Amino acid sequence: MKSFDGIISSSWAPRVIPFAIYIFFIALSSLVDFLAPYISHFASFRDYSNYIFYPVKTVLVAAALIFFWSRYTEISFRIRMNDLIFSIAAGIIVFYLWINMDWPFATLGKTEPFNPNMVGDGNMAGLLTGVRLFGAAVIVPVMEELFWRSFLIRYVINPKFESVPVGTFTVTSFVITVLLFGTEHTLWLAGIMAGIIYNVILYRTRSVFCCILAHGITNLLLGIYVIKTGNWQFW
């Protein structure tokens, strides 16, 4: 078994560990939902678990990203203006399509909407709203794009993924990442749509940062839309 230092120093760790932390809390929330009908303590905790888990996982994922930041050599902020415009436009398109693909058959399972007002009005609700918006628009795009568009899409091509140039296309890696990205989201069809567009951004720009930018714009616009309209089911 690899030592802890061996795992941390591996090439995959910076791109997988932040994502694994995020998925761990999603699984933990699902476990609470599963046990709630059988254990009274879980039943009383279930209604508020997301309002505890989300800030905690956001902080932990952010801490992991900061810890590994110097090793994200694939992130370059030097991009061409046309790639910048293309990424911004793509992010807006994903947002528009996402809010219009809330169809019953395109929903995977059921999750409780993240409505900060459930904890009461005032400072706490405002704090939770800010944390959720920051997590969705900043932390999640960095964490997810490093995993999906930097690590996994190249790992499928070659387990020695760092030897694969960013933006390399194969049918297998395209299909696998798109389908898995879709199943990560409750709105699976919208997730597949977003996965396709973010992959196209990667292939066109060969820039992980452009994918992060587009993803961040999508999630920022979605967050603003949710706050303004009260359609908390998108959170």
N, C-alpha and C positions, 0 to 999 in steps of 0.2 A: 504494500500500500504506500502511495506517495505520502511524504511528509507534508505538513501544512505549508512550509516554505516552498516545497517543490510544486505544490498546487498553485500558490500565489505567483510563482515565477513562470508558470507555463504560459504559452502564447494565447491560449483560449480564455484564461481566467478573467482578464480585464473586461472581456466582452460577454462572458457567460454569467459571472457571479452577480453583477447588478441585476440582470434579468432574472436569475434564479431567486434572488431575494424578493423581487416583485411577485413572482409566481407563487412563492411560498405563502405570502399573505393572502393571495387569492384562494389558494388551497385551504388555508386556515379559516377563512371566512366561509367556504363551502362546508368545512367540517363542523363549524358552529351551527350552520343551517341544518345539517344532517342530524346532529345530536339534540337539537332544540326540542323536538317532540318527545324525547325520552328522558331528558335531564332538565329539571326545572331551572337550574342556574343558567344553563345555556339559552333557555327560552327567554328569560328576562334580559340576557345580554345581547341576544341576536339583533334586536331593533337598533342598538347603538354600536354594534361591533365595527361597522364600516367607518364610523366617525372617529374611532380610535385607531383602527388598523391603517387607514389611509395616511394620516399624518406621520405615523411611525414608519411605514414603509417608504414614504417619500423622503424622510430624513435619512434612513438607512441606505437607500439607493443612491441618494445624492452624496452621502459620505463615501460609498464605494466608488462612485465615479470620480470624485476628487482624489481619492487614494490612488487610483490607477491612471489619472489623467495624463501623466507624462508618457504613457505607453500607447496612447491613441494616435499613433503616427499617421493613420489614414485620414484623420480629420485635418483638412487644410481650409483656412478661411480665405484663401486666394482663389476667387472664382471669377469667371467671365461674366460680363453684364448680361449677356443673353441667357446664360444659365441661371443667373439670379432671377431674372424676370420669369423665365420658364418655371422655376421652382415655386415662386410665389403664386403664379397663376394656377399651377397644379394643386397647390395646397388649398386654394380657394375653391377649386372645382371639387376636390374630395369632400370638403365641408358641405357644399351645396348638395351633392349626391347623397352624402351620409344622412342628412336630416330628411331626405325624401325617399329613403329606402327602409323606413321603419315599418316593414310589413310583417304580419303574423308568421308566415311561413319562413321568413328570413331571420327568425330569432332563435338563438340556441339557448335553451334553458330560460331561467327567470332570475333576475337579480333585483334587489331592492334599490330604488333610485337613491342617489346621494343628494339629499335635500338638507342643507345646513340649517334651515329654519326648524327642522325637527328637534334640534337641541335647544330651541328657544331663540327669540329675537335678541338683537344687541351685539355686544362685542364678540361673544363666542361664535355666533353664526357668521359674523363678518370674518373672523379669523379662519374658520373652516373653509369659507368660500375662497379666501385668498390662498390658502394652502392647496386647495383642490385645483384652482386655476393655475397656480405656479407649477404644481406637480404635473398637470396634464400638458401644459404648454411648453415647459422647459425640461423637466426631469425625464418624463416618459419618452419624448422624441429622441433624446440623446441615448437613453438606455436601450430603447427598442431598435433604433436604427443601427446601433453598434452590434446588437445581437443578430438581427435579421439580414440587414443589407451589407454588413461588414464581415461577420463571422459565418453564419449558417449558409448563406448563399454561396460562399467560397468553399466552406468545409464540405458541402455536398459534391463539389467538383473535385476537391483534393483535401484529405484530412490535414495535410500540411498547408493550411489555408493561406498563410502569409505569402506563400509562393505564387498565389493566384492574383493577378492584377485586379484591383477594384473595378467593378463594372463588367467583368467577364460574363458573357451570356452562354448558358446551355439550357436546353428545354427542361431537363430534369431539375436543375437547381431553381429555375423559374417557377415551375409548377409546385414543387415541394414547399418553397417559401411562401408562395401565395396562398396555398391551401392551409398551411399551418398558421399563417398570420390571420387568416379568416376565422379559424376555430378558436383563436385566442380571444375573440370578441363575441359578446352576446349577439350583436347584429352581424352574424357570420357572413352574409352576402355583402354587406357594406364593407366588412373587413377584407374580403377577397378583392372587392373593387379597389379599396385603398392600397392593398398589397400590390396589385397590378400597376397602379399609377406610380407608387413609390419605386417599384422596380424599374419602370420605364425611365424615371428621373435618374436612377443610378446608371442605367445603360447609356443614357444620352450624355450625362454630364461627367460620369466616372468620378463622382464626388459624393462621399458619405455626408459631408456637411450640407449639400443641397437637399439630400433626403431628410436630414434633421430639420432644416429650415422649412421645407414643405409640410412635414409632419407637425411641426410646432405651430405653423399658421393655421392648419386645419383644426388642431386642438384648441388654440386660442379663440378662433372664431366660434367654435362649437361651445366653448365655455361661456363666452359673451352672450351667445344665443340662448343658452340654458338659463343664465341669470336673468336676462331681459324678459324671456317668455315664460319661465317657470316650467319648462318641459324637462323636468329633472330625470326622466327616464333615459336621457342621453348621457347622464352622468352615473 
